[in-house]
């Protein structure tokens, strides 16, 4: 299949996933490990094109929920329905050090033009000049860009981001926020972002979901134009409310 034919097919499929179409539908989800309940009674819906941030303290079940949605954990109770293709980017970029950047992105693709597809996505994330670089020569931000490109080649309807910016310095992290928003604007996948950072959640998401003790304890809808206006009074109130829910009573945002 040529790149043009493939792009046309993706556009045709996405026209069916208009705003409001449900991409994720989780009802009564439970997960236990060795008799210890990690998730219980989770109801969560994500619509096409929506960005949802999942926050909570360590051990609250955020990554467990993401792994279930990614199809990496089937030992759960309740109902889980995901509509369309899914791609995952983790905090660790998980690049194969013995394969060059382009080959890392093309890995697993069965297209005849898989190298061309990989090159296209690498250009989209700003790494068109790193096609033949080795992973060990990349900076942390560059490695995460490769990870995003590897997710994008699957033309996902749902992108699952598991703290992908947690290990980056502050400046690189802001650059990655801008990249994710730019990619979202062009592609409009649904995104579920797991993060510890309340400011990051409010900067990127349309809706923030707080997990506590394995349950959804609180949700905040963020109705602001992008880029997020950090001085907006409503945003400040939401930030304070979320931090208080998390037990943080000072100005620091990262848990």
Secondary structure, DSSP 8 states (H G I E B T S, - for coil): --HHHHHHHHHHHHTTS-TT-EEEEEEEEEEEETTEEEEEEEEEEEETT-EEEEE--TTSSHHHHHHHHTTS----EEEEEE-S-EEEEESS----TTSBHHHHHHTT---TTHHHHHHHHHHHTT-TT-TT-BGGGS-HHHHHHHHHHHHHTT--SEEEEESTTTTS-HHHHHHHHHHHHHHHHHH--EEEEE-SBHHHHHHH-SEEEEEETTEEEEEEE----SS--TT-HHHHHHHHHHHHHTT--SS--B-
